Amino acid sequence: MGRSDTAAGGNTIYPTRVLDLETFIKDSMDIQLIENLTPGSQYATLSHCWGSSSYKRYQATTSTLWSLKERIPYKDLPKTYCDAISVCRAFKIRYLWIDSLCIIQDSKEDWAREAANMAHVYSNSYLTISADWSSNSDGGCFKTSSREPGEDLLNAIRVTNVHSNGQRSCLYFSRWVGDHLDLDYTHLARRAWVYQERLLSRRNLHFTQDQLFWECRSGFAGEDMMPRKPGTLVPAQVLSRDWDDIDNALYLRCRIVKNYCGAKITFPTDRLPAISALANLTANHLCCPYLAGLWLEGLWYTLSWYRPGGREVERPEDYIAPSWSWASVNAGVSWLIGLPITNSAQQKVAIQDAVVKHGNDPFGQVSDGWIRVTGPFIENVDPSTLGKTLDYVYPDYPHETPPGKVHCLLLGEKIVSDNFGVERYFLLLVTSSKGPNMYERWGMRLTFSAITSEQWQEKTITII
């Protein structure tokens, strides 16, 4: 296997635990969970779907940890794990990291510590094995192609051949050349946690429904050897250190969030932890406070996220993030203010202060947060009067009954053209019951309607 940006050995951070695939290799296929991996050792990672079943017998818990350290019978492992072990042994990789067996699942402390370490686990892995086609741990990596010989003959290139023994053969090549989207609709791609696993990995071997795909920081290839267009967001782009400026770095971050938010997540409280490794990586470039999925730098325009539509979602029962963070809504999001920001977009709101309370991982779960801002403020607007001609309203929860009154905070504006005039971006807020002069986000508003300065007042408020 060739090299692809091997990690620097001097300060490489290794997983707390890995599976040793060779402890019993002389007389058995059994494996063992070990701690304190020897520095310089190569290990692989498995990216997979757990499935609807909890698979308790395949998990490390406080009660099973000791037995996993003694011996793990190969015959008891699910097929996906066994196939991943076979791949490792074929590549002569001795150690394998699987989340369910290498993180203590019923320990909040261990889970939080390992989640914070996820960027290092995947970016330092020698190879990530991705079981893309399988919907659960029993599906395995390897699958016989579902396409029959000669399928779609009218759209295929046919190559015939006569062998030395006189036997004829025929090969069919698809005329359609796909791109990275081949991997965007697999069972694995629908899992939110997997998004950062794929982008952080130096080498990724994808086992899909029809063929193998190879993805690394240098390129992308399919088993069929057909040339493919580069993906819109690939590891080489995300991990690049050559971002021109902060606006471009934030633009990339917003693209990551936009793609990530469409994936499924079992526990809404994992919404920030499941992308924390990528946030950690971005922090090394932005060098500014991270605020529950957003950044202090450029906060005025990244607050303009909105729900473009799609499935209805309920408000989460548990606290996930402040209302001004995209993470507070368990749905796909995009941004109203075009990114990267241009000189034509003028900031109208000033960020006075921002605080987010979190645990040991500043990129993981949060328990509270608020921002204090000063800007043009229009109070007590009837929401039924909004959304008319050249006025667009995007509630965070469209299926809910609108409140009696909303308040409009002007984030920024942009001169569009002589015909349309000025494009204004308002954060829509409702009064919070948690304190005086406190507000919670209700949605976003984009309007081309004429608004005079007499309609608003400059005001300092706190948004929670």
N, C-alpha and C positions, 0 to 999 in steps of 0.2 A: 504494500500500500504506500502511495507516495506521500510526501510531506505537504502540509497545508497550514501554514502559520502555526507551527508548534509553539506551545506556551513556553515562556521563559522559565527555566528550571529554578532559578534562584529564589523567587518569591511566589511560586505556584502554591495555591491553596487546594488541598485535597479533600475529598469527602470524608466525613467522620467514620462512615462504615462502608464497606464494599463486600461483595460476594467473592470468595476465593474459589475458583473453578478447578483447582488442581490439588487441593489438600488430599483428596482420596483417589486421585486419578489412577494410581497403580492397580487398584482392585475394585473401583466403583465409580459411577457417574455422579455420586452425591457431592454436594457443595457445602460451604461453611461461611457464615457471616463473621467477618473480622473487623477490628478497629485498628486505627493507627497504621494506615497504608504507608509502606516504605517510600520516602521521597524519590521521585524519578520513575516510579512504576507507572505503566500504562494501564488505563482502565477504559471500559466502554460504558455507555449509558443506554438504557432502554426507555423509549418514548412510546406509550401504549394507552389504550382505553381500559379502565378497570371493569366497566360494564355495570349493569343495574344491580347485580349482586355485590355484597360487601366483601366477599372472598376473605372472610376472617382467617381462614387457615393459611392464607398466603400473605399475612400481614405481620409485621413486627409490632408487638405490644409489650407493655411492661411485664406481662405474664409469660410471653413466648420468647422473649429476647434471649434468655439463657439457653433454651433448646436450639435456637437458630445458630448460636455460637458454638454449640456442640456438633451438630450435624443436621443438614437439610436433605431428606431423602429425595432424590431426583424424580422418582416415580410419583411423588405427591405434588409435584409442581404443575401448574397449568401449562398448556401447550405453548402459549406465547413466550413464557419464561424459558421453556426447554429449547425452543427454536432460537432464542437470543443466545443461549449458552452454546448452541451448535455453531452459530455465526462467530462468536468469540473464539471458540476452539479452532475453527477453520483459519482465522486470522492470527492465531497464536496470541490472543489477548487473555491474560490470566484472570483479570479482575473485571467484575461487572457491577454496575450500580443500578438498582431497581428501587424506585421510590417506596413502594409498599413494604419492602423487606429491609430497607436501609434507613428509614425514618420511623421512630416509635410513634405509631399512629394515635395512641391514647394518651400521649404526653404533650400538653400544650407547650411546655417549655422546649422540648426537643423539636417539636414541629416548627415552632417559631424560629428557633436557631438554624435549623436546616433550610427552611424557606429563605432566610436571609442569605444563606450561603449558595443558593441555587445558581447564581451567575457564574460562580467559580466551578461548580459541579459540571455544568454543561460546556462552558467555554474551555475548560481544561481537559475534557474527555477526548480520548484519541478517536473515538467513533461513536456516533449515536445511531442506534438501531431503531427504526421507526416502523411499528406495526400498523401501517396506515389503513389497511382494508378491514382489519378485525374490530368488531364492536365490543369485544370483551377479552378477558385474559385467556379464555379457552379457545379462541379462534386461531391463534398461531400467527406466524409471520408468512410462512410459505403457502401459496395457493395456486392451484392449477388454473391457468387462464380460462376465463369464461367464454372466450371467443372461439368459435368453430372455424376450421380451415375453410377459406373461401367466403367468409362472411362479408357482406357488402362488396360483392365482386365488381359491381359496376363502378364503384368509387375507389377501387384498389389497383395498384400496379402489380401486374402478374409477371413473374420471372420463372421460366421453365428450364429444366436442366436434365440431361441424360447422363447417368453415372456410367462408370467403366463396365459395370455388369449388365448394362442395358436397361436398368430400372429408371423410370422417369420420376421426377419430383417437381414440385411447384411451390413457389414462395409468393406470398401476397404482402404488399407494403401499402399502408394507408397513405392516401394523398394528403390527408389533413395532418398538419404539423401543429401540435399543441404547444403550450408554454408552461410556466409554473402553475397555471391554474389547474393542471392535471392533479395537483396535490391539495388544492383548496377545497375540494368537495368530498374528501374521504371521511370515514368515521373519526379518524384521529384529528383531522383538521377542525372538526366541530367542537373539540374540547379546548376550553380557554387556557388551561395550564400548558398545553402543548405549543401554543403560539410562541412563547419565549424560548421553549426548549429547542424548537427548530431554528430560530434566528440566532441563538447563542452558540449552537454547535459548530465546531470547525469542520467536521465531516459528517454527513448524514446519509445513511443508506435506507431508502424508502421501499418498503414492501407493500405494493398496491395490488389492486384487484387483477390487473393485467400484466404488470411487469415491474422490474426493479428500476428505481431512479437513484442517481447519485447526485448529491448536492454538497458543494463546499464553497469556500470563500473565493475560489478561482473560477468556478463554473457550475454547470448543471447538465446532466446527460441522462438519457433513457436507455434501457436495455436494447431497444430496437435501433439504437445508433442514429436516430433521426435528429437533425438539428432543431433546436428549439429557441424561441424568442426568450430574452431575459425577462424575469418576473418583475412586477412593479415594485416589490419590496422584498429584497433578498438579503441573506446574511452578510454578504460583502458590503452592501450599502449601509446596513444598520451598524455594523461594527467598524466602519471606516473612521479614521481619526482625522480625515481631511475636510471636515465641515467648514464652509467658508466663514460663517459668522453665527451668532446666537439665533438669529431669526430662522436660518436654514436648519439649525439643530432642533429648534422648537417645531418647525414645520414637519421634520421627520418624525419627531415624537408624536405629533398629532396624527400623522398617518398611521403610526403603530397603534395608537389607541383606537382609531377608527376601525382598523381591521380587526383588532382584538375584541372590541365590544360586541361584535356579531356572533362570537362563539358562545357555546353553552358552558355554564358552570353550575355544579351541583349545589354548592353553598354560596349564596350571594356575599357572605362575609369574606369570601376568598377573592373578591373582585380586585382589590389592591394587591394582596400577596401574590396572586397568580401572574402579575406583570412587574413585580418588585425587582426582579433581577435585571430587566431591561431598564427600569428607572434608575437602578444603581449604576448601570453602565453609563447612562446619559449624564448622571450627576458628575462624573469625572470630567465632562466637557463643559457643562453649563456653569459649574461653580457658584450656584445660588440655591437658596432653600427650596426643598421639595414640599409641596403642599397638597397632600391627598390626591395625587394624580396629575396635578398641575405644578407650575414653577413660578416663583416670585418674579423672575425675569419674564416679561411678556404676559403677565397675568391679565392685564386689562383686556387683551384681545382673545386670549384662550378661554376667558370666561364666557365667550360667545358660543359655546357648544349648544347644540340643540338636537332634538329627536326628529329625524327626517320622516318618520312614519314607521310602519311595520307592525309587529304583533303588540297586543295590549299587555301591559305588565302591571302588577300590583305594587303598591309601595311596600318595601321590605319591612318585615316585623322587627328585625334587629338593626341597630345602628351600623351603617357601613361607612359613611363619609358625610361631611357637611353638604348642605343642599346645593352649594355653588360648585361642587365637584361633579364631574361626569360620572364618577364611581357611585354616586348616590342613587342613580337610576340604572336598573338592571336591564339595559337595552342598548341597541346600537346608537351611536351618536356621530355627528359631523360638526363642522364649524361654519357659522354665518360670515364672520369676517375672513376674507380670503387669505390664505397662507401660501407662501411666506408673506409677511406683511409688507406693504409697499409704502412709499412716501406719500401717496395720495390718501392713505387712511390716517386720520388724525385722532389722537387720544383725547378723550374728554373727561375721563374719570381718573382720579389720582388714588393710588393705593397707599394708605397711611400706615397700615400695620397688618400683619397676618400671623396667625398662630394655629398650629395643629398639634394636638396631643397624641402621642403614639407610644408603643412599647419600646423594646430594645432595638427593633428594626425601624429606622425612620422611613423606609419605603414600604412597610407592611401595613397591618391593620391600624386604624386610628380610632380614638375614643371620643374626640371632640375637636372642634376647630371653628375659627371665625376670621373674617377679614373686615377691616375698617376702611371705608372708602369715602372720598369726597367728590361730588360731581353734580351735574344738572339732574334735578329730581322732580318728577311730576307725581303728585299725590292723588289718591282716591279716584282712580279712573275706572269707569264701568267697563268690564271686559267685553260686554256685548257690543260696545261701540268700536271695538278694535277689529282688525281683520277685514276691513272694507277694501275699496279700490286702492291699489298700490300700498296696501298695509297688510303684513303677513304676521300671524301669531303662531307660535310653536309651544304649546303647553308641554310640560314634562310628563304629565299624565292626562292625555286627551280625553279619556273615557270618564274622568271624574267631573262632577258638577263644578262649573267655574265659581270662584269666590265672588262675593258681592262687590268688592273693590280690589284693584291691584295698583301697584305703584311702579313707575317707570324710571329706571336709572340709565342715563345715556352713557354707554361705554365709549363710543367713538362714532365718527362719521366720515363719509368719503364722497367727494364730488364725482359723480358718474358721467353725466353728459348734460348738454344744454336741454335735452328733452326731459330727462328724468330728474335733473337737479341733484339734490343731496340724498345719499343713502345713509340712514341712521340706524344704529344698532342699540336696542334697549334691552336691559335685563329686567324682566318682569318679576316683581316681588309681592309678597303678602306680609302683613304685620304678624310678628311672632308673639306668642303668649309667654315667652321665656324671659322677657325683660324689656325695659323701656328703650325705645329707639333701635329695636332689634327686628330684623326682617329675615324671611326665608325665601328662597328662590321658588318661582312658580313656572317660569318658562322664558322664552326669548321672543323679541319682536323686531322685525325688519320693516322699516317704513320709508316710503318716498314722499309721504304727505308733508305738506308745509307745516312746520311747527315754529312758532315765534318764541323768542327768549322770555316773553312775558308769561308763557305757560309753565315755566319751570323756575325752581329756585335752587341755588347752590346749597347742598346739604351734606353733612357728614353722618353716615349711618354705619351700623354693624350688621353684617350678613352672616348667619350661622347655618 
